[in-house]
Amino acid sequence: MKTWADSTKGQEGQHGSTGAPSGTISADDLAELLGISVGSVYVGAGNGEIPCRRVGRRFIFWRETIYNWLKQDRGSHSEDS
């Protein structure tokens, strides 16, 4: 599984292969990072579960926002049901 460090390695100030600014992460990379399907990323983004910015039909995922969301989300789940 890809780690956060792997998804950001060597991209400072560069554009990725998709032409996206280095401050963003693609839906494909986010899906791999979260261990879910790309379709689930789009569903989560569309219903507000995954933080993003929507521009027309395009979803933009900011690396820093996703990183902070993941850090925050870690403490909100408990093992007790």
N, C-alpha and C positions, 0 to 999 in steps of 0.2 A: 504494500500500500504506500502511496506517495505521502510524504510528510509535508508539513507546512514549509520547512526549510527547503525541501526539494522543489516545491512549486514556485519559490521565489528566488532560487539560486541563479546568480548571473544575470538578473534582469534589471538591475538598478539602472534607471535612465534609458532603457531600451524598449523597443516594441517587440512583442512576441511574434510567433510565426503567423498569428492571425491578424497582426497589425494593431492589436489592442495596446493601449499604453501600459507601462509596467505597473501602474497603480491599480490595475484591474486584474481579475482572474476570469478565465473563460468558464462557461457552464460545464464544458467537458472536464476541465481540471478540477472545478469545484465538486462535481459528481464523484470523481475519483478520490478526492481528498475526504469527502464525507462518506464514501462507500455506498453511494446510492446511484440510481440511474439518472441520466441526463433529463429524462422526462420528469422524474421526481423533483429535480432541481427547478425546472420551469413551473411545475405545479406549486411548489413551496414558495417560489418567488412571486407567482401570480396571486397567491392567497395571503401574502404578507408574512409567511412563516420564515422565509430566508430573506435577510435584508438586501435590498438592491435598489437601483434607480431604473425607472423605465423610461425609455426614449422611443416613442412610437411603438413599434412591435419588438424592439430590442431591449433586453435586460442587461444592465451593467452591474457587475459585482465588484465592489471596491475591496481590495485585499485587506486594508486596515480595518474596514468595517466588519468584514467576515471574521477576521482574527479576533476582534473585540467581542463579537457576537458569540464565537465559540468559547472564549474564555468566560464570558458571563454565563452562558448556558450550562457550563460544567457544574456550577454550584447549585443550579435550580432543580436538578433531578435527584431523587433519593431512591434507595433500594426498597423502602417501605411502600406497600400498596394499601 
